[in-house]
């Protein structure tokens, strides 16, 4: 009878360990999926920026320094994305978002530019993508929180340590 009870306890413990492991895998993959959603939106937004710069360049007196800075900020953001570090992406994106806001402010002084349908369309597209990025960032950060709590909670933390589950970084922008 003691042998049967011990065997039953080992079986229940094994099933519990497998369920915990599967839960850790699920939350880890949810973080990856949430990051992929942000990555797609960032790439789409970054693809629109050169078009915005070209639309602004057609107005000879537009701030050439800002356009050059925006182009370099975009390049830094693209490079940070390829590294897939939430901290590096957050810093680069903060600088890029600040430059995009400057474009909108400076464009106010150029009524012909503001009236240009291409410029208005690009601004609307980029603004829509920014909204989508903010929504996806919220979902990503929530997934990161769930992941980090799961791997720090006992007894899952024991399995997380054995199988090298790691905490994920939330995505914050430099202007947050």
C-alpha positions in Angstrom: 0.0 0.0 0.0 2.8 2.4 0.8 4.5 1.6 -2.5 1.3 2.4 -4.4 0.8 5.7 -2.5 4.4 6.7 -3.2 4.0 5.8 -6.8 0.8 7.8 -7.0 2.5 10.8 -5.4 5.4 10.6 -7.9 2.9 10.4 -10.8 1.0 13.4 -9.5 4.2 15.4 -9.0 5.3 14.4 -12.5 2.1 15.6 -14.1 2.3 18.8 -12.1 5.8 19.4 -13.2 4.9 18.8 -16.9 1.9 21.2 -16.5 4.2 23.9 -15.0 6.8 23.4 -17.7 4.1 23.7 -20.4 2.8 26.9 -18.8 6.3 28.4 -18.8 6.7 27.5 -22.5 3.3 29.1 -23.3 4.1 32.4 -21.6 7.6 32.5 -23.2 6.1 32.0 -26.6 3.4 34.7 -25.9 6.2 37.2 -25.3 7.8 36.2 -28.6 4.5 36.5 -30.4 3.9 39.9 -28.9 7.4 41.1 -29.9 6.8 39.9 -33.4 3.6 42.0 -33.6 5.5 45.1 -32.6 8.4 44.3 -34.9 6.1 44.2 -37.9 4.5 47.5 -37.1 7.9 49.1 -36.5 9.2 47.9 -39.8 6.0 49.2 -41.6 6.5 52.6 -39.9 10.2 52.7 -40.7 9.4 52.0 -44.3 7.1 55.1 -44.4 9.8 57.5 -43.0 11.9 57.8 -46.2 8.7 58.6 -48.1 7.9 61.3 -45.6 11.5 62.7 -45.8 11.2 62.8 -49.6 7.9 64.6 -49.4 9.4 67.2 -47.2 12.5 67.6 -49.3 10.5 68.9 -52.2 10.1 72.1 -50.2 13.5 73.5 -50.5 13.5 75.6 -47.4 12.4 72.8 -45.1 14.7 72.0 -42.3 17.5 70.0 -43.9 19.2 69.3 -40.6 16.1 67.7 -39.1 15.6 65.5 -42.2 19.1 64.3 -41.9 18.7 63.7 -38.2 15.4 61.8 -38.9 17.1 59.6 -41.4 19.9 58.7 -39.0 17.4 58.1 -36.2 15.5 55.8 -38.5 18.7 53.9 -39.3 19.5 53.6 -35.6 16.0 52.3 -34.9 16.3 49.7 -37.7 19.7 48.6 -36.4 18.3 48.3 -32.8 15.4 46.2 -34.1 17.8 43.7 -35.7 19.5 43.3 -32.3 16.1 42.5 -30.7 16.9 44.1 -27.4 13.9 45.8 -25.9 16.1 48.4 -24.2 18.0 49.3 -27.4 14.8 49.4 -29.4 13.2 51.7 -26.7 16.1 54.1 -26.8 16.3 54.3 -30.6 12.5 54.5 -30.9 12.3 57.4 -28.4 14.7 59.4 -30.5 12.9 58.6 -33.7 9.5 59.5 -32.2 10.9 62.9 -31.0 12.1 63.6 -34.6 8.7 62.6 -36.1 7.0 65.0 -33.6 9.4 67.8 -34.7 8.5 67.2 -38.4 4.9 67.8 -37.5 5.6 70.9 -35.6 7.9 72.4 -38.2 5.5 71.5 -41.0 3.0 73.9 -39.5 5.1 76.7 -40.8 4.8 75.4 -44.4 1.1 75.6 -45.5 2.0 74.2 -49.0 3.5 71.1 -47.4 0.6 70.6 -45.0 -1.7 70.9 -48.0 0.2 68.3 -50.0 -1.9 65.1 -50.1 1.1 62.8 -50.1 2.5 64.5 -46.9 -0.9 64.4 -45.2 -1.4 60.7 -46.2 2.0 59.8 -44.9 1.4 61.7 -41.7 -1.9 59.9 -41.2 -0.3 56.5 -42.0 2.5 57.1 -39.6 0.2 58.3 -36.9 -2.0 55.2 -37.3 1.0 53.0 -37.0 2.1 54.9 -33.9 -1.2 54.2 -32.3 -1.0 50.5 -33.3 2.5 50.3 -31.9 1.3 51.8 -28.6 -1.4 49.2 -28.4 0.9 46.3 -29.2 3.5 47.6 -26.8 0.9 47.5 -24.0 0.1 43.9 -24.9 3.9 43.0 -25.1 4.6 44.6 -21.7 1.7 42.7 -20.2 3.0 39.4 -21.7 6.5 40.2 -20.3 4.9 40.8 -16.9 3.1 37.5 -17.0 6.3 35.7 -18.1 8.4 37.3 -15.4 5.9 36.6 -12.6 5.6 33.0 -13.9 9.3 32.3 -13.8 9.8 33.9 -10.4 6.9 32.1 -8.7 7.6 29.0 -6.6 7.6 26.1 -7.6 7.8 27.2 -11.2 11.0 29.1 -10.5 12.7 25.8 -9.8 11.7 24.5 -13.3 12.5 27.8 -14.9 16.0 27.6 -13.4 16.6 24.1 -14.6 15.4 24.8 -18.1 17.0 28.2 -18.4 13.8 30.3 -18.8 14.8 33.9 -18.6 13.0 37.1 -17.7 12.1 39.4 -20.6 12.6 43.1 -20.8 9.6 45.4 -21.1 9.6 47.9 -24.0 9.8 51.5 -22.9 10.6 54.4 -25.1 13.0 57.1 -24.1 10.3 59.7 -24.0 8.1 57.7 -21.5 
